[in-house]
Amino acid sequence: MVRAVLVGAPVEAEGRLTFVGSVGTGFAGAERRALAAVLRRIDSPVSPFTAAGLGLPRGTLVRFVRPELRAEVEFLELTDAGRLRQPVWRGLRG
């Protein structure tokens, strides 16, 4: 089951993502299980993000996936550090 999703924004012409935060609210129980099944199919041993450190607490279990999906995330604003403030999951797009 998915507890949170790490979110990235595309980096021009690099094919990689800039980490902009994580989203852990807005999921229904059934949606968490369904999303977990979708993400398992695109599992990757390599991070899709440009930076090695994501600023997550030490010991946080992270599973990366290939950046093939687009999510809709509502948020209040981007912080000065380029992170999403108060993000809420709205679903997958397309």
C-alpha positions as semicolon CSV with decimal commas, in nm:
position;residue;x (nm);y (nm);z (nm)
1;M;0,000;0,000;0,000
2;V;0,124;0,350;-0,085
3;R;0,173;0,587;0,210
4;A;0,313;0,880;0,008
5;V;0,432;0,957;-0,344
6;L;0,754;1,145;-0,420
7;V;0,686;1,411;-0,681
8;G;0,916;1,555;-0,945
9;A;0,899;1,824;-1,209
10;P;1,064;1,772;-1,549
11;V;1,411;1,917;-1,607
12;E;1,439;2,069;-1,953
13;A;1,616;1,844;-2,206
14;E;1,757;1,608;-1,942
15;G;1,483;1,347;-1,924
16;R;1,508;1,352;-1,544
17;L;1,308;1,509;-1,264
18;T;1,373;1,771;-0,998
19;F;1,238;1,655;-0,661
20;V;0,964;1,894;-0,543
21;G;0,827;1,706;-0,242
22;S;0,605;1,422;-0,134
23;V;0,228;1,384;-0,125
24;G;0,066;1,174;0,146
25;T;-0,288;1,310;0,164
26;G;-0,584;1,284;-0,070
27;F;-0,571;0,904;-0,112
28;A;-0,866;0,677;-0,036
29;G;-0,782;0,329;0,098
30;A;-0,877;0,149;-0,224
31;E;-0,686;0,404;-0,430
32;R;-0,370;0,345;-0,222
33;R;-0,383;-0,028;-0,298
34;A;-0,458;0,023;-0,669
35;L;-0,177;0,278;-0,704
36;A;0,065;0,038;-0,534
37;A;-0,017;-0,227;-0,796
38;V;0,041;0,020;-1,082
39;L;0,371;0,140;-0,935
40;R;0,501;-0,215;-0,879
41;R;0,486;-0,270;-1,257
42;I;0,723;0,022;-1,324
43;D;0,964;-0,037;-1,034
44;S;1,320;0,088;-1,086
45;P;1,644;0,046;-0,889
46;V;1,753;0,393;-1,005
47;S;1,622;0,728;-0,883
48;P;1,459;0,942;-1,154
49;F;1,556;1,258;-0,962
50;T;1,854;1,479;-1,046
51;A;1,971;1,518;-0,684
52;A;2,101;1,225;-0,479
53;G;1,968;1,354;-0,146
54;L;1,595;1,413;-0,123
55;G;1,593;1,558;0,229
56;L;1,383;1,273;0,367
57;P;1,431;1,147;0,723
58;R;1,710;0,892;0,760
59;G;1,582;0,537;0,730
60;T;1,282;0,629;0,516
61;L;1,196;0,338;0,287
62;V;1,183;0,466;-0,071
63;R;1,095;0,269;-0,382
64;F;1,163;0,440;-0,711
65;V;0,970;0,391;-1,034
66;R;1,038;0,484;-1,393
67;P;0,890;0,829;-1,464
68;E;0,614;0,707;-1,697
69;L;0,308;0,840;-1,515
70;R;0,174;1,189;-1,462
71;A;-0,001;1,278;-1,141
72;E;-0,236;1,560;-1,064
73;V;-0,136;1,727;-0,738
74;E;-0,301;2,034;-0,593
75;F;-0,080;2,256;-0,376
76;L;-0,088;2,597;-0,214
77;E;0,244;2,725;-0,351
78;L;0,608;2,640;-0,417
79;T;0,839;2,729;-0,131
80;D;1,161;2,928;-0,182
81;A;1,340;2,591;-0,175
82;G;1,125;2,469;-0,466
83;R;0,908;2,232;-0,260
84;L;0,531;2,190;-0,274
85;R;0,349;2,349;0,020
86;Q;0,042;2,156;0,141
87;P;0,021;1,912;-0,151
88;V;-0,290;1,696;-0,196
89;W;-0,313;1,397;-0,432
90;R;-0,586;1,429;-0,696
91;G;-0,507;1,122;-0,905
92;L;-0,324;1,003;-1,214
93;R;-0,365;1,195;-1,538
94;G;-0,419;1,047;-1,879
